[in-house]
Amino acid sequence: MESRANYALVGLFTLAVLAAMFGFVYWFNSGGAGSKLNVRVIFSGTVTGLGRGSSVLFNGLRVGEVSTIQLQPDDPRRIYAVISVDGTTPLKVDTRARIEAQGLAGVVAVQLLGGEPDAPALVAQPGQSMPVIVAERSEFQDILETVRTIAKRADEMLGSVEGLVKENAGSISNTVRNVEKFSAALGDNSDGVDKLMRSAGVIAETIAPLSQKLGALSEDLSGVVRAIDQKKITSTLDNVEKFTASLGNSSEDVTRTVREVASLSQKLNAAIDSTQLSNTLNNVDRFVAILGNSGELVTNAIRDAAAVSDRLNRALDGPKIASTLDNIEKFSAALGGSSNQVGKTVDNVASITDKLNRAADQVEGVLKGAQAFLNSAAGEEGKGALAEVSNAAQSIRVLADNLDKRTAEITAGINRFTGPGLRDIETLATDGRRTLTDLTRTLRNLERNPQQFIFGGKPPLPQYNGSR
């Protein structure tokens, strides 16, 4: 016999189970503990990927979620989101908020950062229904913006490249064909390229010894520079400096000399008559014409002069010239030591210039005499004058022969004089200076004590001779 069920108890049990389930769901949704805190977060720019239910992290820990997200009515450039976080979350007035992507999947979440321990807690300000945090620009947003900018520029660049290729399609095709022809030519002339490379190697091997020779040449030049006596160069420069200083000190005399030379030139210009000068030039032309007609005589005279020059060149000896140059160097040194005499020399030059000015008045007479001479040479007696010139040339040739013989003797005498003879003269000058000093000392002693010339020298103080 079956037992009868109590439907009232079954209904009550079912209602109790449903109430327990609803209570569990409510407890689970409320987090199981504490209250929630709503915070308004204001974003600038895009919030791609952020929506309702997105996680809210505090220093990486999940503390809540996004409950509402929408545009701000008074500023469409901004978006605000209401986040619901655990009431125990330590939100401070210096807490920062930004959007971050989590993991490789790129899930977007709101990240809360920072907050000093001593900072006051984040609370709603007067007139606000909830606390407000202004989010900062996140790295995720910067990356998205950068990617967007790069993509835009890449698209523009690809468009420019595409347009360039379209506009220069023919030139590009020609270039490709030329490259193909060049590569084919290189392939056909591979033997020639190989020879060229071998020739370049041979040239490099040839240049290598040349570099060594250049190094040796530079060392030789350095040795020549080091062999130059710096003391002689310094001495010569000092002598030149002394000479120029003496000229500078005598600048007034030099100026006066220049003025006198200018005056002399003016007198010469005034003394020269243009008519006489023209006549003189005409006579010179006629004289030259006569010389042209007597070319053989002139040629003989020039040949004789050349012979004299050759003999003089043979008479000159290299060591003798070197000795002469040494004497010139000694002379320059003596000139530098006698710089005080330069002023006197300039004065003498000025005096000579003055004399030339006085002699300029006689130039006109000299010119007339020269004109008369040229007139006589250009006339019938010209040939006789040329004959006399030829005779004079022969005489000069004989004189040159004699001079050639005497040049060697004179040169030997000059060398003896500039060598041991010069040293003997220096010794003689030294001995003469010493003798003059002794003579001066003797005259001074005689002046102080004239009686010693008669009675002989006596000591300045009486002497006692004990033996007497």
Beta strands, then each sheet from edge to edge (+ up, - down):
strand 1: 36-44
strand 2: 55-58
strand 3: 61-72
strand 4: 75-86
strand 5: 96-102
strand 6: 107-113
strand 7: 132-134
sheet 1: 5+ 6- 2- 3+ 4- 1+ 7+
end
